[in-house]
Each structure stands twice: as C-alpha cells, then as structure tokens.
Amino acid sequence: MSVYSLPPAPPSDEHQLFQRAQALSGFTLGELATRAQWVIPADLKRVKGWVGMLLEFYLGASAGSKPEQDFADIGIELKTIPISAQGKPLETTFVCVAPLTGNSGVTWESSHVRHKLARVLWVPVEGERHIPLAERRVGAPLLWSPNVEEEELLRRDWEELMDLIVLGKVESITARHGQVLQLRPKAA
C-alpha cells in the first residue's frame, strides 16, 4: 500500500471502490493513520467519527460532512461498523438526520434515508473496548443493497416514524419504534 499524504481521487466506479476497501482489510487503524500522517486519538469519546473519516480518506470519499452519499458520483454510502470477535455489530449505526419540518409530500421513495441506504459499503472494524484503538483491525468489506423484504421493513419503519413526526409526536418516539430503522438523539 502506498503512503498517502493526500487522499486518492474519488473512485470511478463501484469495482474500484470495492478494490480499495479490500486493500485496507487486515490493516490496523494505527498502521493506516501512520501512513496517512494522521494523529491517532487515545479513544473515540470526542472523535466518534474518526474511524470513518480515516477510511473515507483512503477510499477517496467526496461528500465530507455534506448530507449526501459519501461516494455520490457512484451512488454509494460508506458505513464503518464496530464488530465483536464473533463478527457481530457492537452498536447501531447513524444514517442521517431526520427532518422535523418540511415533510409535506415526502415519500419513502424520495426520502434522504432511502437514498443513503440504496447502496452501502459496509466496512467492519474490530470494536471491542479492550483492544487499543491503534491495534484494531479493518475487516473485509461488503457491498449491500436492501432486498425486497429489507426495503419493505425499512419503508414501514420510516412511514411509522414520519407519521409521528408530522403529527408533532416526536417526543413520544422511543427505541421501541421501528424494527430495523430507529430514531435516536444524535448523542445516543
């Protein structure tokens, strides 16, 4: 792997993005940070998005903090997910902010969350807290799009949550609302 001081150009297609992600598999976050000349934080308490930003750097993501897919030109969102030694996710993952106003006429098909979840590059990273951040390894990536059943579950959850938001009942929403898609405070 080359040493990067500048990020690579955005990937030209899905295949190139996936190859780049596969090339990161097996490296520790410390190795990647050192090669990119990034400072490794002691922990993620104040820089929760650091792992994602590091991988975005290597993969050539173009969105930054804009509310669009990380690889908008090829229609792919990047999601890093901390996993256990058994390969199970250790936490939920943030997709996007839920709009509390201006929802008139918005449908599942035109929603921001559906757009973000249409095609996702999942990159697992060791996430158990006893592993120092610099020693956590990047896992094998997975390109995912929801199948018909998953899309229906997402749509139903989105519609339930949006109904509550539009009716002004956002304060009544809890983690029990939604089977696969949930609304949480940003800090949760």
Rosetta blueprint (number, residue, H / E / L):
1 M L
2 S L
3 V L
4 Y L
5 S L
6 L L
7 P L
8 P L
9 A L
10 P L
11 P L
12 S L
13 D L
14 E H
15 H H
16 Q H
17 L H
18 F H
19 Q H
20 R H
21 A H
22 Q H
23 A H
24 L H
25 S L
26 G L
27 F L
28 T E
29 L H
30 G H
31 E H
32 L H
33 A H
34 T H
35 R H
36 A H
37 Q L
38 W L
39 V L
40 I L
41 P L
42 A L
43 D L
44 L L
45 K L
46 R L
47 V L
48 K L
49 G L
50 W H
51 V H
52 G H
53 M H
54 L H
55 L H
56 E H
57 F H
58 Y H
59 L H
60 G L
61 A L
62 S L
63 A L
64 G L
65 S L
66 K L
67 P L
68 E L
69 Q L
70 D L
71 F E
72 A H
73 D H
74 I H
75 G L
76 I E
77 E E
78 L E
79 K E
80 T E
81 I E
82 P E
83 I E
84 S L
85 A L
86 Q L
87 G L
88 K L
89 P E
90 L L
91 E L
92 T L
93 T L
94 F L
95 V L
96 C L
97 V L
98 A L
99 P L
100 L L
101 T L
102 G L
103 N L
104 S L
105 G L
106 V L
107 T L
108 W H
109 E H
110 S H
111 S L
112 H H
113 V H
114 R H
115 H H
116 K H
117 L H
118 A L
119 R L
120 V E
121 L E
122 W E
123 V E
124 P E
125 V E
126 E E
127 G L
128 E L
129 R L
130 H L
131 I L
132 P L
133 L H
134 A H
135 E H
136 R L
137 R E
138 V E
139 G L
140 A L
141 P L
142 L E
143 L E
144 W E
145 S L
146 P L
147 N L
148 V H
149 E H
150 E H
151 E H
152 E H
153 L H
154 L H
155 R H
156 R H
157 D H
158 W H
159 E H
160 E H
161 L H
162 M H
163 D H
164 L H
165 I H
166 V H
167 L L
168 G L
169 K L
170 V H
171 E H
172 S H
173 I L
174 T L
175 A L
176 R L
177 H L
178 G L
179 Q L
180 V L
181 L L
182 Q L
183 L L
184 R L
185 P L
186 K L
187 A L
188 A L
